[in-house]
Amino acid sequence: MLGLIIARLKTTIPSILGVIIVTFLLTRVLPGDTAAYFAGPAATPQAIAEIRSKLGLDQPLPVQFVSYVTALVKGDLGQSLTTGQPVTADLAQRLPASAELTLFGLLISMAIALPLGVLAAVRQGSWIDHLCRIVATAGVSLPVFFTGLLLVYVFYFILGWAPAPLGRLDAFASEPPRVTGFLLIDSLVARDPETFRAALSQIALPALTLAIFSLAPITRMTRASMLAVLGADFVRTARASGLSTRAVIGTYAFRNAMLPVVTTLGMVFSFLLGANVLVEKVFAWPGVGSYAVEALIASDYAPIQGFVLTMAILYVALNLAIDILYGVIDPRVRLEA
C-alpha cells in the first residue's frame, strides 16, 4: 500500500506544476487592468503606471513567473489587493466554511442516494426504481443555482421555516471558539447547543442544494453497480447456501459494488467544490468560492491563483484517499500494490 501511495504522489507532481503554469498564464490574459481597477476611475495614467510598477505587472511574463514560483516555494501565495490580507490567511479563514458545506451536502446526498440505489436495484421495476430514475433526472436537469433560489423561495419566503440566507450564523448567534473552523463541530466542542442549532439551520438549505445536485450520479452508479453484482455467480451461490437476503445484499453484494461508487463519490466531491462557487453566492456563504469570484471581478491575481492551486491540491489529496479506500474495501488492491 505504501508503494501505491508513493507512486500516486509521483504522478501528481506534473499535474500540480501544470496547474501552476496554466493558472498563472490564464490570470494574465483576463480582461481588465488590475492597476486601473484599484487606482480608481479618476486616476491619472501616471498613477496607474506607478501602481502597475509597484505590483510588478510591468515586468516581462517570465520574470513575473519566476517571482511567483519563488514566493510559492516559500509558502507565500501573495497578498490580496481586495482584502489587504495575505492569501494564505484568507484561504485559511474561508476554507473551513467551504469544506463544511461541501462535506455536509455530500453526507446528506449519500444518506439518501446509497439506500435508494440499493433498493432500486433489489426491487427492479418497482415504484422505488421509478423514484430513483426521477431523482436522477431531476438532479441532472436542475442547475444548482436555480435549486438554491427555489429552496430559498419556498422554505424562507413562503413557509418561513428557514432563516435568511445570509452566511453561516444569524445576527443573534456568536461564533464559538475556533478549533476546527467547522461551526457544527466547534459548537459541540464548546457545548453550545444554541449556536449548533443556529449553524445547522443556516447550513441546511445550501447543503440540501448541493445534495440534490449530487444525488443523480451517486444514485445511478449505486443502482447500476448493484445490478451488476446481484447477477454475479458468487451472489447466486450465497443465496443457494441458504443465507438471508440481508446477509447476501449487505455482506456480499454491497461491498463488492462499492468500488465504482467510491470512484463516483470522488468525482462528485470535486464537482461540489466547483458548484460551491454558485451556492456560496446564492446563500452569501463566506467560503473560498465567493472569495475567488470577488477576486475575479477585481482582476486580483493572487487570490485566483491561490484558489485554483488549493482546489488542485484538494483534488489530488482526494484521489489519494480514494486509492487508500480501495485497499480497505478490496484486499486485492493491497496485494497488487
N, C-alpha and C positions, 0 to 999 in steps of 0.2 A: 504493500500500500504506500509506503514511503517513497519507493521508486516511482510510482504512478504520480504522486503529488509533485515530486521534483521534475518529472518530465512535463507535466502540465504547466508548471511555473516557467520552464524554459520557453515553452511556446507562447506564453503571454507577453514576454518582453518585447518582441517585434510589434505586437498589437498595441501595446502602450506607447511605444515610440511612434508608430503610425498615427495614433490619436493625437499625440503632442504636435506633430508636424502639420497634420491636416487642420487641427483646430487653430493653430497659430496663423496659417495661411488664410483660412476662411474668415477669421475675425478681421484680417487686414483688408478684405475685399467687401466688407459690409458697407451698405450705403450710409452716408452721413460722415461728418467730421467730428471726431471726439473733442478736439481742441475748440472748434467753433461752438459746439453744444455747451460746453462748460464755461466758455468765455461769455456767452450770452448774446442776445440779438444786437445789442448796442456796441459790441466790442469792435475795436479797430483791427485792421489786418495786422498791424504790428503786435497788438496784444495777443491775437490768435497765434501768430508765429512764435511769440515768447512761450506761450503755453505748450505749443507743439514741441518746441525745443526742450522745455523742462520735462515733458513726458517721454522724450527720446523718440518721438514719432518722425522727426526729421532725418533720422539715421537710415541707411540702407537696410533692407529687409534681412540680409544675412547678419548684420551687426545686431539688429533687434532680436533675432532668433537666438544668437549666441548669448546675449544678455539674459534672455528669458530662461534658457536652459540652465545657465549658470546659477541663476537665482532658484530655479526649480530643484536643482541638486541640493541646495542648502535648505530646502523645505519652505522657501518663500514663494508664494503664489502671487505676489504683488499686492497692491493696495487698491481698494475700490474707490473710484472717484465719486461714486454716488453716495456711499455711506461714510467715506472718510476713514474706514477701518481696514485693517489687513484682511485679505480674502480668506485666509485660514481661520481667522476669528469669526468672520461672518458665517462661513460654512459650518464651523463647529457649533455655532449658536442655532443655526437653522436646520441642519441635517437631522437631528433627532426628531423634529416635528414631521419632516417628510417620511422618515423611516417608520415612525409610529403609525402614521396614517396608512402607509403602504402595507405594513405588516398586519394591521388590524383589518384592513379591507381584504387582504389575502386570506386571513383566518376565517372571516365571515364567508367568503366565497368557497373555501374548502369545506367548511361545515355544511354547506348546502349542496355543493356540486358532487362531492365524493359519494355520499349516500344516495343522491338522486341518480347518479350514473350507474351505481351498482344495482339499485332497484330496477332501473330501466333495462339493464342487461338481463337480470334474473327473470323479470316479468316482461319479456319482449312482446310488443304488440298491445300491452295493456294501457290504461289511462296514464299510468306513471311514465311509460315510454313516450307517449304523445306529449305529456307535460315537459319531459326532458327536451324534446325537439323544439317545443315552443320557447322554452327558456333559452336554448342555444341560439335560436333565430333572433329573438329579441335582443340578446346580449350583443350579437354581431351587428344588428341593424341600427341600434340607437347610439348616436355619438355621445361620448362621455360628458361633454359639457351640457348637452341637451338633457341627459338624465339627471345631472346635478340641478339644473334650473327647474326641471319638473318636480323633483323631490322637494326643493325649497318652496315652490309654489303650493304644493299640496300640503306638506306637513308643517310648514311655517306660516304661510299666508292664509290658507283656507282653514286648516284644522287647528293650528296654533299649538301643536304638540312639541315641536322642535324650537330651540332658541334661535335667535337671529344669527345668520351665518357670518359671524364677524370674528373669526380667529379661534384659538384653542380654548379660551376661557371667556366667560362673560364679564361684565364690568363689576359684578358683585363678588367675584371669587378672586382669591390671591394665589399666585403660583407657589407651589411647595418648594422647599429647599432642593436645589438641583443635585441629583445623584446620577441618574442615567440620562436625563433630558426627556424621558418619556413621562408625560404628566400622569398617566394612569398608574404607572409603576411608582413614581416618586410620591404621589399622594397616598398610595398604600403603605409605602415605607414610612411616611410621616404620620400615618394613622389619621388621615384627614378624609373622612367619608364624604363630606360636603364638596370638597374640591374634586374628589374622584367622581362623584355624580355629575358635577358641572363639566368636567373634562369629557366624561363619557357621553353626555348629551350633546356636546359640541362636535365630537368626532363621529357620531353615529351617522349623520347624513353623508358627509364626504366619504366615509369608509364604505357605506352602502352603495354609493355611486361607483366606487372602484370595484366593489364586489360584483355588481351587476355587469360591469364591463368585462370582468374576468370569468364570469360563470360559464360562458359559452365554450371556450376551449377546454376548460377542465372537465366539464360535464361530458362533452362529446368524446374526449380522449378516454375518460374513465369507462364510459359505456362501450366504446369500440374495443378497448383493451380487455375488458371483462368478457365480452362476447367471444373474443379470440381464445381466451384462456378456458372458458367454460366448455368449449368444444375440443379441448386437448385430451389426449389419451389418459394422462395421469389423473385428471379430474373424473373421468368416467370410471377409472379404476378405484378411486377413493369412494365414489358413490356405490360401486358394486361391492366394496368391502363392508358396507353397512354403516358408514359414518353418517352423522347427522348433516342436514343441509347447512346448518350454521357452521359446522366444522369445515365442510368442503369449501364453502364460499369464503369464510374468514381466514382459515389457516392455509389453504392451498391456492384457491383461485385469486383472491385479492392480493396476496403478497407477490405472486408471480405477475400480476397485472400492474404492479406499482411502478416498474421501471419506466415505461412510456409516460406514465402520469407524472413522475418526478421530473422528467425532461420537460414536460409541458409546464409544470409549476415554475421551473427556472425561466422559461421563455415568458410566461405570464408576469412574473415578478419584474423582468426587465421592461415589459410593456407598461406595467403600472408605474414604473419610475418615470416613463415618458408622459403617461396620462396625468401624472401628478401636476404637471405644469398647468393644465387646463383646470383641474379640480381645485387647485390652490387659488387660482384667480377667482373662480366662482364663489368659493367659500371664504375668501380673504384669509387663507391659511398661511401663516408665516414660515413657509418652508423654502427649500433651495430652488424649487421650481419658479415661484413668484420672484425670488431674488434674481434668477437668471433672466426672466422676462424683463424686469425693470432695467437690468444692465444692458440687455439687448436693445431696448428702446433708446437708451442713452449712449449707445455705441461704446460702452465701458468694457474694454477688452479683458482686463484681468479677471473679473468675476465670471465672465463667459468661459474663459479658458479653464478656470478653476472648477467650474460646474461640470464641464464636459469631462475633464480628467478625473474628477471624483466619481462620476457616473461610470466611467470606463473601469476604474479600479473596483467599484462595487460589482460590476458585471463579471469581472474576472474572478473576484472572490466568490461570487455566487456559483459560477461554473465549477470552481474548485470544490465548493461544498457539495455540489451535486455529484461530482465524481466520488467523493468520500462516502456520500449516502448510498451510491450504487454498491459500494463494497459492503455496507451494512445490510442492505436488502438482499443482495445476491452474492453469496460466498465465492461464486465462480470468478467474479471480478477481482477479488483479493488474490485468488490463486493465479490468475493470469498476470497480475501485477508483480 
